[in-house]
Amino acid sequence: MAVEQQYLLSSLPLVIDLGKQQRKKLKNLKRGKGSLMLEVNEALNEIQARMGNDIAGKQLVPVVFLYEKKRRKSRNGLSLPFLPPFMP
């Protein structure tokens, strides 16, 4: 039972929030280059240092998710940022 609990705790994913980034940096990250890739590698190195001998014989594989928030559609069909002078 202790082995199962230890396995469950060690298999939890690590989430790194890189925040809002420029398109060019994201393209470089997809190619495995650039400052964001360095940040991901630093996080992996930190995990390896924390786990010490527990990670011997194991390989860490980073999985990176990129997402965009979709803009909400307006209910009235018009998406003007202002009201023209002729509209009350």
Residue pairs with C-beta under 8 A, 6 or more apart in sequence:
10 54
13 63
14 43
14 47
16 39
16 40
16 43
18 36
18 39
21 29
21 36
25 34
25 35
25 36
26 36
26 66
28 34
28 35
28 36
28 37
29 36
29 37
29 40
29 64
29 66
30 66
40 62
40 64
43 62
44 60
44 62
47 55
47 60
48 55
48 60
73 79
